[in-house]
């Protein structure tokens, strides 16, 4: 299981910074970070000031305070991470967007990234030379989980999920959901790829420490890792492309 670093946003001499430093992932490697959102107006304003004009406009469309906070703090943390890795001013970074809306760095070279957030946390991932997808979800019981499972899982996955003990189904659902979402985000297809087309197979509970393979319809396979998440959350990271190996340091990744 991948163990992410913890990021903390702080203001130092009036400027926003990260309490945890970072290094560029090695060739073909990935790193993941967990960010805990903070309810601090000064930090939130400093985050907002790092954003581009289009990001500020998008932030202004969020009516709910939590949605605004999540977007602004996640984007600011991403800019700080990328700025450290590329030795650039975080506010000067520019993004393009793929056909399905996946953001990529302009002039980012081999560096790829992905972000996700749920509840009180965000997950950020960087990878060198391979496409990366990340997802985190707060595990929660819902009245329509059975119906959701039927929509999300393939026929064999749904059968495997139903065979689990009832008390194990919620955790298995969100672990499987995050794995599928991470794959969809890694291949950059968004809503153009339905979740039942992303085949987890029968590996409904647990995963080997060195990750496992998932089929993404006709787009080949992704290497998928469970990510150690805060209590009550599930998270996954997916790598797609040539050379998608992981480093030997368990904080940064796991050797295949």
Secondary structure, DSSP 8 states (H G I E B T S, - for coil): -EE-EEE-EEEETTEEEESS------TT-EEEEEEE----HHHHHHHHHHS-HHHHHHHTT--SHHHHHHHHHHHHHHHHHHHHHHTS-GGG--EEE-TTS-EEETT-TTEEEEEEEETTEEEEEEEESSEEEEEEEE----TTHHHHHHHHS-HHHHHHHHTS-HHHHHHHHHHHHHHHHHHHHHHT-GGGS-GGGEE-TT--S---TT-EEEEEGGG-EEEEEEEE--TTEEEEEEEESTT----SSTTT----
